[in-house]
Amino acid sequence: MKSPRQAGFTLLELMVVLVMASLMLSLVVPRFAAVLPGVELKSYTQKTAALLRKLRSQAMAESRLVALSLDSEAHQIRVSGLDAPIAVPEDISLTLNDDGSLALGNEIVLPESFGVSEALPSIRFYPDGSSSGGDLTLTSAGGGYAIRVDWLTGQVSIDDGDNADEAAVDE
């Protein structure tokens, strides 16, 4: 029969092992994030697409025009009705191609004091569910994604680099 001293580990031994494990883990986790640079981009793309879907639903529910604008210089997304802009991570580059088509013949009249060159590119959602349409491209070191908003239906879809090439061949 073993004596109580030989039956197990002491508290000090367990604490030393836990400290060593936490030190090793603190070295491994930052390296793991560097291995997967596209994870942050994919997550941000999904959040942005969800925001666009929410804005479309909001426009239909409240029967009013809702717009999302991109301020590339300030690295921000602006949403009509929100006072505070949404910050974009510095390592993600955003470009918005608002194809300029106006859904169902809607005309937007800007005040004379509002210069067209100063206008931010935007995607507008209308109360009937349609939108102005456009492509929001997100790129970083981990690759790129395109969020497409159909002008007629207002549907939001995400294309990664592989699907964008296939879509171009099919058209």
Steps between C-alpha positions, in 0.01 A plus 500: 500500500624849409541771753282814462805695374543268202130482406478816285632839401548787737324830453832664416568250221153561352548877513836475321343290222210746460737799477712322238191405297366856507837640387514258208140580406570874505777444245295274273172699474645813330683279252178311426322826415779589256454165324136579424494864382181448301289415804458862610414604144240225461344586835483871416353420157224292659425776753481761224268281290280449807489878550388548138226238543387672819485837323287350221260356758495831686412691182206267433379491862514878549394589141789740452825535308806363683855549370847367573790725391869425489753762608827347377719786620373483859483118484136505613158377399214742552137393534209741464332547835814414701694788649822308554680349200616139504879465505664266250812307614816667366629185328180461294459704183144581387384619160141557397392482138154649508419433137300821478180324398189639660244237589158536338573846360544670837677833472717647771518880513791647693510857632713742296740542791569127491774440242471173310875443530465514880230236510593175666429182304195334651253216475140605559215269602145601411174420684394252229809282566696610195832682518736716299724193470876481507804296595690551824850352468697414813870411469790436735818296508281191547316538167182670396121476493227683312160573651249540218168679542249433222326823395166340417447270798737655754641153572847495656752228408867436574749387234854396578775522239430152359127554448555839336708338224238231440219758488686698234533186283130416532387847392 
